[in-house]
Amino acid sequence: MDIFQKLREERGPLGKWASYAHGYFMFPKLEGEIGPRMKFQGEEKIVWSVNNYLGLANHPEIRKVDAEAAKEWGLATPMGARMMTGETKYHEQLERELADFVKKEEVMLLNFGYQGIMSVIDALLDRHDVVVYDKDNHACIYDGIRMQLCKRLPFEHNDIQSFEKQMEKAQVLAEKSGGGILVITEGVFGMRGEQGILKEIVALKDRFNFRLLVDDAHGFGTQGETGYGTGEEQGCQDGIDLYFSTFAKSMASIGAFVGGEKDVIEYLRYNVRSQIFAKSLPMPLVIGAMKRLEMLRTNPEHKANLWKNVNMLQKGLVENGFDIGKTNACVTPVYMDGTVAEATVLVRDMRENYNIFCSLVIYPVIPKGMILLRLIPTAVHTEEEINITIEAFKEVAVKLKSGVYKKMAESITV
């Protein structure tokens, strides 16, 4: 078969919806300044789909620093990979400040979150090793693991008994191969909003010999008393051997980092291929990240406002009978029963008639027969916007249960 012909015939679980969904449900264009209200197809919507947790994307101080850095340095500086010609004192300063904030001996900057953790996993493992990982880990972790020739043992999501069983198997395999064991989980799972069972996993270090890598993309800046993450929230940051996060959530920017013991980070610095062979993070992003980190440290009111809104939204949804799962983080999933077609009709109704824009999550991300509407509260949402949203959910839930959307969905073809 011609490889292109295969792609045309097998469009994939999401691609098969492209002709119906493109530009509306997938690849929608939000316009205007990033915030709780943006324009979609020319009309203002209350937006719950932007990972701007602390509201920093359009904070005037952030915008000012970003603009000044771009004016002073341009978007090209520094040219080349850091190992060759892309190293600056500012990159090093940002790494020191991040290490101090997340309580790790040393930190390494990475250009992107998705690519970054894939490359970290790639540098850590070889064919003799065993990786034990939560089944609900993000796609970037799966892609990093998929590249490895090592033994792979997934455990049931946040199930400590399943974890222990897989660790017993891993220990036997590692002893035979002479390799090590790497455990990978998340601080906060981005779809469900559940914190990972970090404390329980760390407690098992007395029983099993393993190293722990945690992706805390949704926990960094939002969890813990000072906001440095889920390890702080659960009181187990010291037991996290490699702490990873991205700038794409709380920091409202581009970039990522990984922190750990000095000699381990030094090894990664010289072996993470996506950094060795890629251009250094541009200076405006580095300078901007330092300003964002400063605001995380010195402006606790942003996190306080975030959690006030999170609690108000989640409490209101639960009181009105909605299933938000086991979320104990900012991510707020709303679970409903229905087909993919019904889900698209519901979301269109929300956007067109209630001016509420939230993300639709469908199979294969969640099981068939389920609808997940994911809400991302931010520090800059208002009480009015929360109340309007809850009222809209109440009305569309009645339509879903009464079969209104099912009847409308009958005409949908893909």
Rosetta blueprint (number, residue, H / E / L):
1 M L
2 D L
3 I H
4 F H
5 Q H
6 K H
7 L H
8 R H
9 E H
10 E L
11 R L
12 G L
13 P L
14 L L
15 G H
16 K H
17 W H
18 A H
19 S H
20 Y H
21 A H
22 H E
23 G L
24 Y L
25 F L
26 M E
27 F L
28 P L
29 K L
30 L E
31 E E
32 G L
33 E L
34 I L
35 G L
36 P L
37 R E
38 M E
39 K E
40 F E
41 Q L
42 G L
43 E E
44 E E
45 K E
46 I E
47 V E
48 W L
49 S L
50 V L
51 N L
52 N L
53 Y L
54 L L
55 G L
56 L L
57 A L
58 N L
59 H L
60 P H
61 E H
62 I H
63 R H
64 K H
65 V H
66 D H
67 A H
68 E H
69 A H
70 A H
71 K H
72 E H
73 W H
74 G L
75 L L
76 A L
77 T L
78 P L
79 M L
80 G L
81 A L
82 R L
83 M L
84 M L
85 T L
86 G L
87 E L
88 T L
89 K H
90 Y H
91 H H
92 E H
93 Q H
94 L H
95 E H
96 R H
97 E H
98 L H
99 A H
100 D H
101 F H
102 V H
103 K L
104 K L
105 E L
106 E E
107 V E
108 M E
109 L E
110 L E
111 N L
112 F L
113 G H
114 Y H
115 Q H
116 G H
117 I H
118 M H
119 S H
120 V H
121 I H
122 D H
123 A H
124 L H
125 L L
126 D L
127 R L
128 H L
129 D L
130 V E
131 V E
132 V E
133 Y E
134 D E
135 K L
136 D L
137 N L
138 H L
139 A H
140 C H
141 I H
142 Y H
143 D H
144 G H
145 I H
146 R H
147 M L
148 Q L
149 L L
150 C L
151 K E
152 R E
153 L E
154 P E
155 F E
156 E L
157 H L
158 N L
159 D L
160 I H
161 Q H
162 S H
163 F H
164 E H
165 K H
166 Q H
167 M H
168 E H
169 K H
170 A H
171 Q H
172 V H
173 L H
174 A H
175 E H
176 K H
177 S H
178 G L
179 G L
180 G L
181 I E
182 L E
183 V E
184 I E
185 T E
186 E E
187 G L
188 V E
189 F L
190 G L
191 M L
192 R L
193 G L
194 E L
195 Q E
196 G L
197 I L
198 L H
199 K H
200 E H
201 I H
202 V H
203 A H
204 L H
205 K H
206 D H
207 R L
208 F L
209 N L
210 F L
211 R E
212 L E
213 L E
214 V E
215 D E
216 D L
217 A L
218 H L
219 G L
220 F L
221 G L
222 T L
223 Q L
224 G L
225 E L
226 T L
227 G L
228 Y L
229 G L
230 T H
231 G H
232 E H
233 E H
234 Q H
235 G L
236 C L
237 Q H
238 D H
239 G H
240 I L
241 D L
242 L E
243 Y E
244 F E
245 S E
246 T E
247 F L
248 A L
249 K L
250 S L
251 M L
252 A L
253 S L
254 I L
255 G L
256 A E
257 F E
258 V E
259 G E
260 G E
261 E L
262 K H
263 D H
264 V H
265 I H
266 E H
267 Y H
268 L H
269 R H
270 Y L
271 N L
272 V L
273 R H
274 S H
275 Q H
276 I H
277 F L
278 A L
279 K L
280 S L
281 L L
282 P L
283 M H
284 P H
285 L H
286 V H
287 I H
288 G H
289 A H
290 M H
291 K H
292 R H
293 L H
294 E H
295 M H
296 L H
297 R H
298 T H
299 N L
300 P H
301 E H
302 H H
303 K H
304 A H
305 N H
306 L H
307 W H
308 K H
309 N H
310 V H
311 N H
312 M H
313 L H
314 Q H
315 K H
316 G H
317 L H
318 V H
319 E H
320 N L
321 G L
322 F L
323 D E
324 I L
325 G L
326 K L
327 T L
328 N L
329 A L
330 C L
331 V L
332 T E
333 P E
334 V E
335 Y E
336 M E
337 D E
338 G L
339 T L
340 V H
341 A H
342 E H
343 A H
344 T H
345 V H
346 L H
347 V H
348 R H
349 D H
350 M H
351 R H
352 E H
353 N H
354 Y L
355 N L
356 I E
357 F E
358 C L
359 S E
360 L E
361 V E
362 I L
363 Y L
364 P L
365 V L
366 I L
367 P L
368 K L
369 G L
370 M E
371 I E
372 L E
373 L E
374 R E
375 L E
376 I L
377 P L
378 T L
379 A L
380 V L
381 H L
382 T L
383 E H
384 E H
385 E H
386 I H
387 N H
388 I H
389 T H
390 I H
391 E H
392 A H
393 F H
394 K H
395 E H
396 V H
397 A H
398 V H
399 K H
400 L H
401 K H
402 S H
403 G L
404 V H
405 Y H
406 K H
407 K H
408 M H
409 A H
410 E L
411 S L
412 I L
413 T L
414 V L
